[in-house]
Amino acid sequence: MKMRRTTRIVALAATVSLVLAACGGDDDDGGDDATEAGSEAAATEADGSEAAEGGTLEVGVKFDQPLFGVETPDGVVGFDADIARHIGEQMGMEVNFREAVSANREPFLENGDVDIVVATYTINDERDEIVDFAGPYYVAGQDIMVPADNPLGIAGIEDLNNADVNTCTVEGSTSLANLEEMAPDATVSTFDTYSKCADAMGQGRADAVTTDNVILLGLADESGGDYVLVENPFTEEPYGIGTAQDSPLRCEINTILQEMYDDGTWSEIYESTVGQVASVTPEPPEINTEGC
């Protein structure tokens, strides 16, 4: 956001300078109006309380996460992508998606590569020291996906606590941290995306995949019946919308999310994406408005 606003201020200043030059320095009403308009616009842009109308909202989102964010020839589709689009619309901004994987979400925000991250992004204390979160806008639970015939009889997290069971998850994720804490004897394989874990299981290089149940639902649905969930979640994972620390975007997005809850937009987006596989539309979670 900061880089985009600065660019617009510079461009506006340059335009005002050209107008003044064209007037030959005459102290007429047109020159005064242009200067005054430029000053007012610059002041508006410098005020960080709102997103700039007509700008671009850079959004980090998953590109290979069925139901939440998948890149297609027609653009990125899914629950996270549609939530981000609605936020952009309410801000009067175009949305530009950039691929975020679990490991690069904090660096994206810290470096200013994106304005927000909407990418199955679990809120936790460690991340909250680095970035801020709007929301939560969804609560998932970590579960386990296995081959449809489940040859090892995996039924829960305790069955992964075995060196003979190769479990796959994603590096830099809360799913990995939970697995290491709750199944310390597990043999673990990691990739940068969950789709690669699903591929590894299909090739016999992994016995199970663990992450949030809604992510696994999408992968299982995409497999055409080759994979199933054990349906025994063992954590709660509140998803938040990541912003840079102390960004005014957090409170602005919280307001938009609450409006989406109240007017039914959130439920409509859920039912058109995740709800195509999930049997029940949940109530949206309570938003953390502390500091807003």
N, C-alpha and C positions, 0 to 999 in steps of 0.2 A: 504494500500500500504506500509506504513512504516514498519509494522510488517513483511510482507512477504519479503521485501527487506533485513531487518536485518537478518532474518532466512537464506536467501541465502548467505549473506556475511559470517555468522558464519560457515555454512556448507562448503563454499569454503575455508575458512581459515583452517578448520579441515583437508580438503583434502590435502592442501598444506603441512601441518605439517606432515601428514602421508608419503607423497612423500619424504620429507627431511629426515625423520627418516629411511625410507627404504634405502636411499642412504648412511646411516651411517655417515652423516655429511661431506661426500666427497664434495670438491669444484669443481664438474665436471659441464659440460655444461648442462646436464639434470636438475640438481638441480637449476641452475641459471634460466633456462627457466621457470621452474615451479613457482619459486618465482616471477619472473617478470610477468608471466601470471596472477598469483593470485593477484598481486598488481594492474594490469591494470583492471581486472574484478571487484575488490572491488571498484576501483575508479569509474568505470562505474555505478555500482549499487548505489553508494552513491550519484551520480548526479541525482537529482529529476526531471530533465527536461523531461524525457521520461519514459513510463511504461517499466517494465522489460520484455524482450522477453521471451516467454515460461512460464511466470508466470500465476497466476489465478486472474481474475478480479472479485471481489465480488460485485454483483449487487442486490440492493433492488428493487423488482418489486411486483406489485399486483398479487395475485394468484386467485382472484375471480372476475376479471374485464373483462367481455366479450368484445372482440375486441381488448383489450389492454394487458391484462395479465391474463391468465387462466392456472392453473396447470392441466395437463392431464397425462395419463400413459406414453405418449411419450415426456413429458417435458412441459415447459411453452410456451404457444403460444399467439400471439397477436402483435399489433403494437409496444408497448413499449419493449416487449421481443425481437422482431426482430431488432429494432433499437440498443438495447444493444449488441446483438450478432454481428452485423456488426461492431460496435465500437471495440469490443473485437478482431475480426478478423483483423481489420486494425492495432491494437496494437500488433498483434502476440500473443494474450493471450487467454487462455480458460476462458469461462464465467461460473460462478457459481451463480445461482439465490437463493436469500433468500426472504421469504415473507415479504413484507412491507405493513403496513396498514397506513392510513393517520396520525395517532397519533405518530407513531414511526420513521418517516422518518428523522427528525432532530436528535434524539438520536442515530440512527444507524450511521449517519455520524460523529457526535460529538465523539462517543465512538470508532470509527474505526471498527465497526462491518462490514461495507461494504465500498467499494471504491467509488461507485456512486449509486444514486437512480434514477431509470427511472420508475416512478409510478404515472402517471397523476398528476404531481407535479406542482401546480400553483406557478409561481414566484410572490412574493409580498414583500413589504418593510420589514415587520416584519420578515419573514423567511430569507431575505437577510442579516439581522443582525447576523444570526446564522450560515448560510451555504452560499456557493457560487453556482451559477447556470451557466451551459453552455446552449447555445441556446438563445431564445426559439426554440423548434423544432415543435411546434404545437400551435394553438390558438383555444380554445373551447369557449363556451358561456353557462352560467348556465340557465337551463330550468327546466320544471316540468313534471313529469310522473304521470299519473292518470290511474285508471281502464278504460278499453276500452269504457264503456258506460258513463263514466264521470258523475256520479249521482249528484255531487255537482256543476256541470257546471263551474269548475275551468278553467280560461282562461289566467291567468297571476299572477305575484307576488302579486298584490293587493288583489287577492282572498285568498291568504294564510294569510293575515293580519287579522285573525279572530280566536278568541279563540275556536270556534266550529269546526274548521278545524285542524285535526291532521296531521302535516307534518313531514316526516322522512328524516333525513340526517345523515351524519357521523361525529362523534366527532373528533375534531382536524383538521377539513377541512375548506377551504375558503368558501365552500358552506354554512356551519353553520354560519360563521361570516356574510356573505352576507344576509342570511335569518334573522338573529337577527337585523341587521341594517335596512333592507328594509321592514321587516314585524314584527315589535316589538311586536305586539299583537298575533302573531301566537302561537299555541300550538305545541311544538316541541318534537319529540322523536328522540333519537340518538342511533346508534349502532357503532361498529368498522368497519363494511363493508357495502357497498351499497346493496349487495345481501340479507343481513338480512332485510334491509328496504323494498326491493321488496317482500320478504316473508311476512313481517308484513302487507303490503298493501293487499297482496293476502288473508291474514287471517282476513281482516277487522279491523286490529288494527291501521292502518294508512290510511289517505284519499289521500295522495299525497307523492311523493318522489321528492326531488330537489337536483340536482347536475349538473355537466357539461353535455351538450347535447349529446356528443359522448359516455359518460358512460351510459347515459339513453338509447341511441339507442341500445347499446348492450344488456341491460337488457330487453328492450321491444322486441327485436328480439328473445331473449331466451325464452320469455314468450309464444311464439306461438300465439300472437294476443290478449292476455289478458290485456296488458298494451299499452298505447300510449303516445306520447309526445304532449303537448299543442302547441309546436313549436312557443314559444314566448320568446326567450332568453333575459335576462336582465342584463348580464355582459359579459365582455371579460376575458378569463382565459388563459394566456400564459403558456404553459407547458415548464418547464426547466429540465435539468439533474443536479441533486444535487451532489455537491462535498463538501468535507471539505473546510473550509475557507483557502484561500491562497494556495490551492492545484494546482500544475502545470497541473493536469488533466483537469481543466476547459478550458484552452486555447488549449490543445491538442485535446480535444473533439470538441471544436468549429471548428477547422480545418477539422476534419473528417466530421462533419455535413455539412460544406460548400461543401466539395467534394461530399457528398451524394446528396445535392441539385443539383449540377452542372452536375453530371453524370446520374441523373435519378433514383438512388437507392432509395432515399426517396419516390418518387412517386410510385415506384414498391412495396415497403413495405406497403405503405398506401393502395394501390388498392387491395393487397392480404389479407388485414385485415379489417380495418375500411371501405374501399371502397366496401366491399361485402354487406354492408347495406346502407351506405351513397351514394347519387346519383351523387355527384360531387367531384372530386379530387381538393382540394384547392392548391393555391400556398403556398410553405413553407414560414414561417415568416422570417424577417430579423434577423440575429444573432447579439447579443450584444457582440462586440469584445473589448469593453473598457478594457484597462489593459492588453491586449494580444499583 
